[in-house]
Amino acid sequence: MRLAKWPSTTEVIKDFGLINDYLEAGSDLLNMHRAMKRGRLVTAGCHLLGFGKPLGDGWETRHPECQQYLDAYRKFQRDHELTVLQVEPELRNEIYHYISHPDQIVLLDGKGPVDLELKSGGMPSWCRLQTAGQVLAAGNPRMPRYGLQLKPDGTYTLYPHEDFRDLDRWIAMIETWWTIHDLRIAREGVRNGE
């Protein structure tokens, strides 16, 4: 075991600079943080809806910025046979030493289990790498992977992540992440006379 704190899938993607596509030149940092908060609220709301639970009295009134995205998830539920099995389970990949928390593990239209990654607003290009890391952490590289884009107009788009090369790309990323990490620790040890 390399160390007690293993990186998360998202942390690795972020360290490679891919998540920074939200921080393009001239982007508004405050709006980005609002969007991230909204995303967390939308995901939590979708988890409740996925399990058939109410959002609670006044929840949607207190969070009107989430309404259209939750409507998109509700539409997705009406359009598909969906059974949520787990939400954000912690999965540990013992081979490559990282953790993952997939948004939802579901049965989808008679297939399953399926990794369903929820995105409110845009669909980032790195989502397919995220789901690749998640299914490898689950120990099921053949698990179907999807990104569900919930749009601000109350609609959605379901993106199948079917490129098998995503799995190899993820493995290359996590191996490179650990190589960089280990070399930095070694360099710091030399600097400190160890």
N, C-alpha and C positions, 0 to 999 in steps of 0.2 A: 504494500500500500504506500503510495507516494506521500500523502499528507492527509490530515483529518478533514480539511475543507476541500472538497472537489468542486470544480466549476460547474455551473449550470449550463444547459444548452444555450440559453439566451446570453449568458456572460461570455461564452466563447464567440458567439456570432458578433457580439458587441465589440469584443477585443480585436476582432479582425476588421473593425470599422464598417461593417455592413449595416448595422442598425442606424448608423449616422445618416442614412438617406433621409431621415426626418430633419436633420440639421443642415439642410442645404444653405448655401450662401443667402443671406438676407432673411432667413426664416425667423419667426418670432418665437423666442424661447418660452415666453409665458403661454402663448397659445399651444405650444407643443406640450407643456406640462398639463394644461387643461385637457388636451386630447388624451394624454396618458391616463389621467384620473378618470375621464369619461370611459375610456376603454376598460379600466378595472371595474367600474360600476356596471357597465354593460355586460361584461363577462360574468360577474356575480349574479346579475339579473337573469341571464341566460341559463345559468346553473339551476336557479330556482325554477324557472319555467320548464327546463328540461326534465326535472323531477316532478313536475305537475304541482309545485307548491306556489302559494300566492307570494307576491312581492311585498306585501304588507301594506297597511293603511297609509295612504298618502305618499308612498315611495315614489311613484312616477310623477306626482305633483312636485315633490322636493327635488327631483332630478329630471326636469323637462328635456335637458340636452340628450337624454338616453332614449326618449320615447320612440323615435323613428327606427333606431337600431334594434330595440326590443320588438317593435312591430315586424321588422325584417326577420328576426328569429322566429316569431310566431308564424309568419308566412312559411318559413322553411319547415316548421313542424307540421303545418297543414298540408304542404306539398309532398312530404316524405314520410315514410314509416320510420320513426325515430324513437329509440329507447336509449336513454342515458344510463350507462353502467357505472361510470366513475367520473369524478371531476377533480382535476389537478392532483392526481396521486403522485407521490414522490417515487420515482423510478431511479434505481442506481445501476449504472453499467459498471460491473466489476472488472471487465476486461480493459476498458479505456478510461476508467476512473472519472466519471462525470455523473451528474444527476439531471433529471428532466421532470417537468411537471406539465404533461399535456393538458390542454384545457378540458377536453371531454373525450372519454373512450365510450363509444356508442355502438349500437346496432343500427345500421342504416340501410333501409330498403332491402332487408333480408340478408345483408352482409355484416359480418362482424367477427371479432371486434374491429372497430375502425377508429383511427386517430383523427379527431375533428378539432382543428385549430381555429379559434374564433378571432376575427379581426374586424373591428368597427372602423369605418372610414375606408382607407386604402388597403390594398393587398400588397405587402412588401415582397420584393423579389426573393428575399432570404427565407420566406416562410417554408419553402420546400426543404431547405436544409434543416430548419427547426424540426419539422415533422420526421425527417430522416433520423435525426438524433434521438427523437422520442421513441420511435419504433425499435431502434437498436437498444435503447435503454430498457424497453419493455421485454427485450429478448425475442422479439417477433419481427424480423426484418421484412417479412411478407405481409405484414398488417397493412391493409389499405390506408392511405393517407390523404386527407383533404384539408384545404383551407376554405373556411366559410367567411366570405366577405359580406358583412352587414352594412348596407349602404344608408346614407342619410335620407334617402327618399322612401325608405320603408321596404326596399327590395333587397335581394341578395344575389350573389353569384357563388356557386360551389366550384372550387378549383381542385380537380384531381391531381395529386402529386404522384405521377406514374413513372418518372424517369429514374430507373434503377441506379444511374450514376450518382444521384443525390446521396445514396448510402456511402459510396466510395469517397465522395467529396467530403462528407461529414467525418468519416474516419481520418482522412488526410488532415482536416482542420483540427480535430481533437489531438491527434498525434503531434502536429506542429505546435499547438498551444502548449502541450506538456514539454516539448523540446525547448521552446522559448522560456517557459517557466523554470525548468531545471537548469538551463544555462544561466539565467539571471541569478538564481540562488547560488550556483557555483561561483559566479563572478562576485557576488556580495561576500561570500565566504573568503575569497582571496583578498578582497579589499579589507576585510576585518581581521586578516592574519590567521584564518582558520585553516 
